[in-house]
Structure formats: structure tokens, C-alpha cells
Amino acid sequence: MKKYIIFLVAILTLLAPFGCSDYLDVDPEGVKPTEEFFQTQEDAVSAVNAIYARMRTWQMVAFAYVIMQEITSDNSIKGSSQGDASFINDFDKFTFTSNQGTITDYWNGRYEGINLSNQVLSNVPDIEMNETLKTRLLGEAKFTRALFYFDLVRAFGDVPMPTSIDNVLEASTVRTPKDEVYAQIIQDLTDAIAVLPDSYDAANVGRATNGAARGLLAKVYLYRGEWDKVLEQTSAIINSNRYGLEENFYDVFRIPFENGKESLFEIQASAVAGNADLSNSQHSQVQGVRGTNGFGWGFNIPSDDLAAAFDAAGDEVRKKVTILYKGDVTEDGDVIEGVGNGELEGVNIPRYNGKSYVPRNRQVSGVNEGAEQNIRVLRYAEILLIDAEAKVQKGDIGGAATSLNLVRERVDLDPIEAPTLQDIWNERRLELAMEGDRFFDLVRTGQAATVLGPQGFVSGKNDVFPVPQVMIDITNNAIPQNNGY
């Protein structure tokens, strides 16, 4: 799907009607009227493609993603030049408020995706089309809806939960308890597992698979602490023999290895020279090397604390891939020049997020830097670590060691024969650093108050983010604010 998907632009809000435009086959002004849509099989496919296209937009993978999921943690800081986007420091210090546009972006982006998913689930069943394809498309829409709700429930707790175009008005003004949201996520993923294929042909690579749905469900059960159910899913993935670890950790994040054996799900991105609207992912751009011979803006800088964690573990391999220092030469031959010492806010020695790095030979002219790079959502390495954590919780220390040490062996670290929960959590930090899980992991594992307390984290308040004030205002206070905000 990365190279062949019909890219659509759909600008929707939580209460907006469906709209789309096909930038490959149709004049950008030629938007099909809503009443004429959802009539044909082609409409159904285009509507699902629009969900995938939504995933790579600014609200989904740029500032809101890196600010709320990493900069709030101990992994990274604002970066960029002194004073540039200074509001980001409010998230590092936990002084943000419900009026922050970043929080509104995070909320709106995911509800726009939910709206697209609900449009498919409400309208596609009535289309006369190939039934096998219809079933698969509905499974994809359930997977995407589950993914969007998983982000929201982790970030905000209780959230509005529209599940169709029929209940959107009523459901949008009520916060559904998080346990019910999780129940819906689990049901959607269970339904998706039953119908999604194990793989696709070359023209559709990148769509949600059975393995992607199982992997996300395993992660959901991890957050719920339902260990037997975690292991049911991780065992199915591991025993399928469809996945494995890339031999070279550097390769995991490079474009030639996208949708490879380690990938369960990636947000697909493509760069078309001169077409900025189509090549709209800014995930790499906002984090790319800033300055001389740079690739981006230099935000979301790996912290000294993260560097020290790599050093304490003797983890030279993952540190070199995750943190690009000024003067480094990458495996692709790029010299990291960047800016001078002290010019990046918050650090003296310039460094950048190596996982978002796109080599110069893969940069495409006339579009956002790094727009070609997919965003990794679920990797097999994480499945092994989820499996290890569940096995420790169940007392299967030997089984946990087997899964954990596969991840460690790849980066030349000695095995841990009797891992503890803290060993697993430390491994998650180093393996998944800068990939958007660290803040949620600290909250989930009860470490946030200790680890983030020096930054200003307040337990019982900052475990979740505030509901955007605009949502409270437009619903006339029908949606209540989270505690402490």
C-alpha cells in the first residue's frame, strides 16, 4: 500500500460529514458530494484508504505525538533553537493547561480518524460489492478505530465514544468510562482478528493484518494487566513464524526495510517530488537534524538521562542508532553537522533523534524532509517484550528470559537469566526509546511519580492530560474536565 494506495485527503472534525478527494485519479477540486458517496466497491476502498491517509497527518505524527508521548517523559526535551516553540517546555515541566493547542490537535486528529472509521462501519455494509473484500475492509476499519481509541484512552482516560454515524451527536457530549472504552477496543480487535488476512499482495502491503490486530490486542491486555490474555496473543504471533528481528538494529528504521519481517504495523508514508500535499508526513521533519547539512527542525532531542541509561546498560548499539551526535557518521555515510555547541535548547552537545533520521540519499526534492519514512507503530521486538513482561507476572521466569534475551542478543548485550519486571521495563525504554511509548509506560507501570516527579509530574493529575477546553466549551460543560485541571 505504501507505493500504490489511493491517497485521499479528508478534513473532518468529530461531528463533520464524510468528504474525500482522490489526488491520483481526480482533479483536487472534484470532491464527490456526500450523497453520491458509499455507492460502489471503489467508494468503500477509497473510504478505508482515507483512514490510513489520516494517520500520517500533522495532528497524528508530528508535534502532538512527540510532545505528549516523549517530551513529557525522561527520554527527550524540546530542542530546536532557543525560544523556538517555547510552549513545548510546558510539557516537559508539566505546566501545560487545557488551552494548549497541542492537546487539541492530539484529540482532534484521533477523533477525525474515528469518524472516518465509523463512516466505513456504518455505510459499507449496505454497499453491493464483493463480500470477501467488504468483510476485510470492515475489519480494517475496526482495527483503525481501536488504534485511535487506544491513544485517546491512554492520554485522557474517560472519553466520548461514538461508534457509528447514528450515535455521534449523543455520544460526543458524554465521557464514556475508560473500562467501557477498553471493552470496545477489545471487541473491535477481536472482530478484526477473525477476518483480517495474515498478509497482502505487493499492491496492498501496509494494510492492517491479523498479526497487527493481535499485536495491538496484546498491548491492550498489557495495559489491562490481563496476563493470560496477553500470552494468548503473543504466543499466536510468535508461533506463527511470520515475524522476526532484523539482524541490524540500524536497519529497523530505514526505508528499505519498511514493512519487513519485524513490522506488525506501520503508518505508511510516501514522498512524491514536488507534491507537498500528497507527501504530507512531517514526522521526520520536525525531529530531523537542524542546521548545516540538516534534514529538519531539530525538535524532540534525546535527553542526557536517556544517554546515561544506554551507557549504564552498556548498550552501545542502540545508543548509536537512537542518538545522533554532532560529528557522527551514519551507516549511510551522512556526517551529522547540525548546529554549534549550545545552540540547541536544553543541551550543550548537539544531538538528534536517530530513529527519525532519513539519509540524504532518500530525501525527495520539493516536499517535507523525510516525508518518505514510515512511522513504526508495532514491532516484533515489542511483542517479545510484552510476552516477557506477562511471563514474569505469571511466574514463568525462564520463558520471560527467552523472549527478553532475543531482543538483547540482537544488540550484543549479555543475557539476563532471571529477569525482573524492572529488567523488562528498562529494556522497553532502551529498545523503544523515541517511539512514543515512554510516558504511557511510566504511568502504566507506576513509575511516573518517581521518575517524572523532578520534572513536575503530580500523581493523580498528570497521569492523564486535560480534556481540550474547546470541547468543554462547545458542549456547554457537558464534558467534565479531568482532575486537577
C-alpha positions in Angstrom: 0.0 0.0 0.0 3.0 2.4 0.6 3.5 3.0 -3.1 0.2 2.1 -4.6 -2.5 3.2 -2.1 -5.0 5.8 -3.4 -4.1 8.7 -1.3 -7.1 10.8 -0.1 -7.3 14.0 1.9 -10.2 14.1 4.3 -10.7 17.1 6.5 -13.2 16.2 9.2 -14.0 17.1 12.8 -15.7 14.8 15.3 -19.1 16.0 14.1 -18.3 16.6 10.4 -19.8 14.7 7.4 -17.6 12.5 5.2 -15.7 14.0 2.4 -12.8 12.9 0.3 -10.7 13.7 -2.8 -8.6 11.3 -4.8 -5.3 13.1 -5.6 -4.2 10.4 -8.1 -7.3 9.9 -10.3 -9.4 13.0 -9.8 -8.9 16.8 -10.0 -8.3 18.1 -6.4 -11.4 20.2 -6.8 -13.5 17.3 -7.9 -14.8 16.2 -4.5 -17.7 13.7 -4.7 -20.9 15.0 -2.9 -21.6 13.2 0.3 -25.0 11.9 -1.0 -23.2 10.2 -4.0 -20.6 8.5 -2.0 -20.7 5.0 -0.4 -22.4 3.6 -3.5 -19.7 1.4 -5.1 -17.0 -1.0 -4.2 -14.5 1.7 -5.3 -16.1 4.1 -2.8 -15.6 1.5 0.0 -11.9 1.0 -0.8 -11.4 4.8 -1.0 -13.1 5.4 2.3 -10.8 2.9 4.1 -7.7 4.4 2.3 -8.7 7.7 3.7 -8.3 6.4 7.2 -4.8 5.3 6.5 -4.1 8.7 4.9 -5.4 10.4 8.0 -2.8 8.6 10.1 0.2 10.4 8.7 -1.0 13.9 9.1 0.4 16.7 11.3 -2.1 16.1 14.2 -1.2 12.4 14.2 2.5 12.0 13.9 4.2 15.5 14.3 4.2 17.9 17.2 1.3 16.4 19.3 2.8 12.9 19.0 6.3 13.7 20.0 5.4 16.3 22.6 2.8 14.3 24.5 4.3 10.9 24.2 8.0 11.5 24.6 8.9 15.1 25.7 6.7 14.6 28.8 8.9 11.6 29.6 12.6 11.4 30.7 13.6 10.4 27.2 13.7 13.8 25.5 13.5 17.5 25.7 12.3 20.3 23.4 15.4 21.0 21.4 15.4 23.3 18.4 16.8 26.9 18.8 16.5 28.9 22.0 12.9 30.1 22.4 11.5 28.4 19.3 8.1 26.9 20.1 8.8 27.6 23.8 5.4 26.3 24.8 6.8 22.8 24.4 8.7 23.3 27.6 5.3 23.4 29.4 5.0 19.7 28.6 8.5 18.9 29.8 7.7 20.7 33.1 4.0 19.6 33.4 2.8 23.2 33.4 0.6 22.8 30.4 -3.1 23.7 30.5 -6.3 22.6 28.8 -6.0 25.5 26.3 -2.8 24.2 24.7 -3.3 23.7 21.0 -1.1 20.6 21.1 -3.6 18.8 23.2 -6.5 19.9 21.0 -4.5 18.6 18.0 -3.9 15.2 19.6 -7.7 14.9 20.5 -9.0 16.2 17.1 -6.6 14.1 15.0 -7.7 10.9 16.5 -11.4 11.7 16.5 -11.1 12.6 12.8 -9.8 9.1 12.3 -12.6 7.6 14.4 -15.1 9.5 12.3 -13.6 8.1 9.1 -13.7 4.6 10.6 -17.3 5.0 11.8 -18.3 6.2 8.4 -16.9 3.0 6.9 -18.5 0.8 9.5 -21.9 2.5 9.2 -22.1 2.8 5.4 -20.1 0.0 3.7 -22.3 -2.9 5.0 -25.1 -1.6 2.6 -22.9 -1.5 -0.5 -23.4 -4.3 -3.0 -19.9 -5.5 -3.6 -17.5 -8.4 -3.2 -18.4 -9.8 0.2 -14.9 -11.1 1.0 -13.5 -7.6 0.3 -16.3 -6.0 2.2 -15.5 -8.1 5.3 -11.9 -7.3 5.1 -12.4 -3.6 4.8 -14.7 -3.6 7.8 -12.0 -5.5 9.7 -9.5 -2.8 8.8 -11.9 0.0 10.0 -12.3 -1.8 13.3 -8.6 -2.1 13.7 -8.0 1.6 13.0 -10.8 2.7 15.3 -9.3 0.5 18.1 -5.9 2.1 17.5 -7.3 5.7 17.7 -9.3 4.9 20.8 -6.3 3.3 22.4 -4.3 6.5 22.0 -7.2 8.5 23.5 -8.0 6.4 26.5 -4.3 6.3 27.4 -4.0 10.0 27.1 -7.3 11.2 28.6 -8.9 8.3 30.5 -12.7 8.5 30.1 -13.5 9.9 26.6 -16.5 10.3 24.3 -17.1 7.1 22.3 -19.2 7.4 19.2 -19.3 4.1 17.4 -21.5 4.9 14.4 -22.9 7.8 12.4 -26.2 7.3 14.2 -24.9 7.9 17.8 -22.3 10.5 17.1 -24.2 13.5 18.4 -25.3 11.8 21.5 -22.1 10.1 22.3 -19.9 13.1 21.6 -21.2 15.0 24.6 -20.7 12.2 27.2 -17.4 10.8 28.5 -17.6 7.1 28.4 -15.8 5.3 31.3 -12.4 4.1 30.3 -13.3 0.5 31.1 -16.1 0.6 28.6 -13.7 2.2 26.0 -11.3 -0.6 26.6 -14.1 -3.1 26.2 -14.9 -1.6 22.8 -11.3 -1.6 21.7 -11.0 -5.3 22.7 -14.2 -6.1 20.8 -13.1 -4.3 17.7 -9.7 -6.0 17.7 -11.3 -9.4 18.3 -13.6 -8.9 15.4 -10.6 -7.7 13.2 -8.5 -10.8 14.1 -11.3 -13.0 12.9 -11.4 -11.5 9.4 -8.1 -9.9 8.6 -5.5 -11.8 6.4 -2.1 -12.7 7.5 -0.5 -10.8 4.6 -1.3 -8.9 1.4 -0.1 -8.8 -2.1 2.5 -6.2 -3.1 -0.1 -3.6 -4.0 -1.6 -3.6 -0.5 1.4 -4.1 1.8 0.9 -1.9 4.8 -2.7 -2.5 5.5 -3.7 -3.9 8.9 -3.2 -7.7 9.1 -4.2 -10.4 11.5 -0.8 -10.0 13.2 -1.3 -6.3 13.6 -4.6 -6.8 15.3 -3.2 -9.5 17.6 -0.2 -7.3 18.4 -2.4 -4.3 19.4 -4.7 -6.6 21.4 -1.7 -8.0 23.3 -0.7 -4.4 24.1 -4.2 -3.5 25.2 -4.3 -6.5 27.5 -0.8 -5.5 28.8 -2.3 -2.1 29.9 -5.2 -4.0 31.4 -3.0 -6.4 33.3 -4.8 -9.5 31.9 -1.7 -11.6 31.6 -3.2 -14.9 30.3 -4.9 -13.0 27.5 -1.6 -11.2 26.7 0.1 -14.5 26.3 -2.7 -15.9 24.2 -2.0 -13.2 21.6 1.8 -13.1 21.9 2.0 -16.9 21.6 -0.1 -16.8 18.5 2.2 -14.2 16.9 5.5 -15.9 18.0 4.3 -19.3 16.9 3.1 -18.1 13.5 6.7 -17.7 12.4 5.7 -14.8 10.3 7.8 -12.3 12.2 11.4 -11.9 13.3 14.0 -9.4 14.4 16.1 -7.6 11.8 19.7 -8.6 12.2 21.0 -5.0 12.3 19.1 -2.6 14.7 20.0 0.3 12.4 18.0 -1.3 9.6 14.8 -1.4 11.6 14.2 2.3 11.0 15.5 2.6 7.4 13.2 2.9 4.4 14.5 -0.2 2.5 13.4 -2.3 5.5 9.9 -0.9 5.9 7.1 -3.4 6.2 9.7 -6.1 6.8 9.8 -9.1 9.0 10.0 -7.0 12.2 7.0 -4.9 11.3 3.5 -5.7 12.6 2.1 -2.3 11.7 3.5 1.0 10.3 1.8 4.2 9.3 2.5 4.4 5.5 4.2 7.4 4.0 5.4 8.3 0.5 7.2 11.2 -1.0 6.3 12.4 -4.5 8.7 15.0 -5.8 7.1 18.4 -5.9 3.8 17.3 -4.4 3.7 18.7 -0.9 0.0 17.9 -0.4 0.5 14.2 -1.1 3.8 14.0 0.7 2.3 15.3 3.9 4.1 13.4 6.7 6.2 15.7 8.9 7.2 13.1 11.5 10.8 13.0 10.4 10.9 16.7 9.5 10.1 18.1 13.0 12.8 15.8 14.6 15.4 15.9 11.9 18.9 17.2 12.1 18.8 21.0 12.4 21.5 23.2 11.0 24.3 22.7 8.5 23.5 19.9 6.1 20.4 19.2 8.2 17.3 17.3 7.5 14.7 19.1 9.6 13.8 21.3 12.6 15.6 19.6 15.5 12.8 19.2 18.0 12.4 16.2 20.4 16.1 15.9 21.4 17.2 12.7 23.3 17.9 13.7 26.9 21.1 13.3 28.9 19.1 10.9 31.1 18.4 8.6 28.1 22.0 8.7 27.0 23.1 7.8 30.6 20.6 4.9 30.6 22.2 3.5 27.5 25.6 3.9 29.0 24.6 2.3 32.3 23.4 -0.8 30.3 26.5 -0.9 28.2 24.1 -0.6 25.2 26.4 0.9 22.5 24.4 -0.4 19.6 21.0 1.1 20.4 22.5 4.3 21.7 24.4 4.8 18.4 21.2 4.3 16.4 18.8 6.2 18.7 21.0 9.3 19.4 22.9 11.0 16.5 25.6 13.3 17.9 27.2 16.2 16.2 30.2 14.7 14.2 28.7 11.2 13.9 28.9 9.4 10.6 25.8 7.2 9.9 25.9 3.8 8.2 24.5 5.6 5.1 27.6 7.9 5.1 26.0 11.1 6.2 28.1 13.4 8.5 25.9 14.9 11.3 27.0 18.5 11.3 23.9 20.3 12.6 24.3 23.4 14.8 27.1 24.5 17.1 27.5 23.6 20.8 24.9 25.2 23.0 22.7 26.2 20.1 20.1 23.5 20.7 17.9 24.5 23.6 18.4 22.3 26.7 21.7 20.6 25.7 25.3 21.6 25.2 26.4 18.8 22.8 24.0 18.8 19.8 22.2 15.5 19.2 19.1 14.3 17.4 16.6 11.5 17.2 18.3 8.9 15.1 15.2 6.8 14.6 13.5 9.6 12.7 16.7 10.2 10.5 16.2 9.8 6.8 19.5 9.7 4.9 20.3 12.4 2.4 20.1 9.9 -0.5 16.4 9.2 0.4 15.4 12.9 0.7 12.9 13.9 -2.1 13.0 17.4 -3.5 10.1 19.8 -3.1 8.5 18.0 -0.1 8.8 17.9 3.7 12.2 16.5 4.8 11.9 12.8 5.4 8.4 12.5 4.1 9.3 9.1 2.6 9.7 7.5 6.0 7.0 5.2 7.6 6.2 5.6 11.3 6.7 2.4 13.2 3.7 1.6 15.4 4.1 -2.1 16.4 7.4 -4.1 16.1 8.1 -7.7 16.8 10.7 -6.7 19.4 7.9 -5.1 21.4 5.8 -8.2 21.1 8.7 -10.2 22.6 9.0 -7.7 25.5 5.2 -7.8 26.1 5.5 -11.5 26.2 8.4 -11.4 28.6 6.5 -9.0 30.9 3.4 -11.1 31.0 5.5 -14.2 31.7 7.3 -12.6 34.7 3.9 -11.6 36.0 2.8 -15.3 35.7 6.0 -16.6 37.3 7.4 -18.1 34.2 10.9 -16.5 34.6 12.6 -18.9 32.2 10.1 -18.2 29.4 10.4 -14.4 30.1 14.2 -14.8 29.8 13.9 -16.5 26.4 11.9 -13.6 24.9 13.8 -10.9 26.6 17.2 -12.2 25.6 16.3 -12.4 21.9 15.9 -8.7 22.0 19.2 -8.2 23.9 21.2 -10.6 21.8 20.4 -8.6 18.7 22.3 -5.6 20.2 25.2 -7.6 21.7 24.1 -7.5 25.3 24.6 -10.3 27.7 21.5 -12.5 28.6 19.6 -12.0 31.8 18.9 -15.4 33.2 16.3 -14.4 35.8 14.7 -11.1 34.7 12.6 -9.0 37.0 9.8 -6.6 36.0 12.3 -3.8 36.3 14.6 -5.5 33.9 11.8 -5.8 31.3 10.7 -2.1 31.9 14.3 -1.0 31.5 14.6 -3.0 28.3 11.4 -1.4 26.9 12.9 2.0 27.5 16.1 1.3 25.6 14.5 -0.7 22.8 11.5 1.6 22.2 13.2 5.0 23.0 11.8 7.9 21.0 9.0 5.7 19.5 6.1 7.3 21.5 5.6 4.8 24.4 7.8 6.1 27.3 5.3 8.4 29.0 2.5 5.9 28.9 4.8 3.2 30.1 5.8 5.2 33.1 2.2 5.8 34.1 1.2 2.2 33.3 3.9 0.7 35.5 3.5 3.1 38.4 7.0 4.7 37.9 5.8 8.1 36.8 5.7 9.8 40.2 9.3 8.8 41.0 10.8 9.2 37.5 9.0 12.3 36.4 8.4 14.0 39.8 11.5 16.2 39.4 10.0 17.5 36.1 6.8 18.5 37.9 4.6 15.4 37.5 1.8 15.3 40.0 0.3 11.8 40.7 -3.4 11.8 40.4 -3.4 14.7 38.0 -0.7 14.2 35.3 -1.4 10.5 34.8 -3.7 11.8 32.1 -3.8 15.1 30.0 -6.6 17.7 30.3 -9.6 17.5 28.0 -9.2 20.3 25.5 -11.0 23.3 26.8 -12.6 23.9 23.4 -14.5 20.6 23.8 -15.8 21.6 27.2 -16.9 25.0 25.9 -18.7 23.8 22.8 -20.6 21.2 24.8 -21.6 23.7 27.4 -19.7 21.9 30.1 -21.4 18.6 29.3 -18.0 17.0 29.1 -16.3 17.4 32.5 -12.6 18.2 32.9 -10.0 15.8 34.3 -9.0 16.1 37.9 -6.6 18.9 38.8 -7.0 20.9 35.5 
